[in-house]
Amino acid sequence: MNPMIRLRSVNKEYKGKVILKDINMEVHKGSIHAIVGPNGAGKTTILKIITGFTFPTRGEVFVDGLLGFLPESKALYGEKSVKDMLKMAEELTPFWQNTTMEDLLRVFGLDMDKRVGELSFGKRTQLFLVILFSQDVPLYILDEPTLGLDPIVSNKVFSIIKQKAIGGKTILYSSHNLSDIEEVADEITIMRKGVIIYSGDLDTLKERLDKNLKEAFLYLMEEDYNEGFKKRTY
Amino acid sequence: MKVLKKELIDLRWRFLFMIFLLLIVFLFVVYGRRYVVTSLPYDLHLLKDSFISKILNMDQLLKEINLMRESIRYYIWSQWYGKNFYQLILLSIILYGFSLFSRETERKTIYFLLSRVNRRVVFFSKVFAGTIFLLFTILIGGILPLFISFNLGLVGKIMLSSFITSLFLYMIVIFFSIYVNDDVKSVVFSILFFFILSIPGFFSGLSVFNIYRYMKGIDIYKAGNLPFLPLTFVFILSLILFWINWWTFRTKEF
């Protein structure tokens, strides 16, 4: 499979502190690739490097084509109504699809007249997801897409992600929710303190360790804590 | 064009506020002339022991007071272009520029914007939107005295001089807006820098370096000509600042 994203020896330092160390990973076309790790592991930094919001100190980043990005903050223009926000997004976003937007609005059921600033974090995330997936691009990058969402809405989000992947789109997302990742992802990158511990096929990881994802993740975290950080290939 | 439209919409209330303020202040200046002129002292000997006589050239002051009393043209130039108008331009420069970038960063909406539109388009659209409103603010405020009594050629030169110097100051505000990630800091640093730029004006030997001199059109009113060399220098500085701003924004990490 061709990589949609390729990172080669990516390092990131900020104010003398190492944020990412020798990151090598690939995200393949049509895959759902999850990045997982404890807080401060460097997940968001990787996503920001791929999306061009921050730059690597060293290393190469390759992204094949346009991408849509859901940031961790889910920040939109609070003074606008949902309707105006969508109109503005439509005007600014290339490859916008109105039919997709209408379908997604039906799924999430947003109040169009409400001001964005009055929306809860969860509702704002849903609005951002409508905006994100209304853009027809080959790659979607999502930073904590289900943060603040209830399980029913989270399930809807993962259904959309699966549909997009079936339609040939590539999804890269970060999350803390291992059970959700196990359900939808087919590739995984596990990180700890700026280092990749594992990056590759999810099923292969589980088979080699003979554990479910949660057990495998905890095992790797503990093993790494004891042995120092090394990237493993299973 | 779409980002430019967004920016123009975002700035429209500030522009309307500035136009309203320009009109109000101008009316106060014009209709306040009778009060100002009659309240000015005829005999400056009355002030000879006062504090003001120690810091000002009393003969020059008397000459200017008499000019204001006798000529509405001199009064408008000194009170409008020389005092109120340029201060309102300074206010509009800050109003249009301070939050252009810092607000997007502070509210984190920069992620929404930059994941749709490239940095070049965002930068140019934002800077251009503020420049358009700044130009219209100077045009509207600049031509107001024509309704009373003024020379169109002179007004045109004053407006051109004000616009070139305003561009320089606007680029400074833009720099702070890009560099800091906070609206308040952007305003505070801009005001502080504007004050620093006024320091040469306190020393007669350095007045040629006082940028506000060119905003007020002092040389134009006195000599009738544009101060070509200083304005060219200021314009080149503005272009350099523009490039620095673009480089800062292009390489900024969010």
Interface residues (C-beta under 8 A of the other chain):
Chain A: K48 T51 G52 F53 T54 F55 L67 G68 F69 P71 S73 A75 L76 Y77 G78 M88 A89 E91 L92 T93 P94 F128 I131 Q135
Chain B: K2 V3 K5 K6 R107 K108 T109 Y111 F112 L113 L114 S115 R116 V117 T251 E253 F254
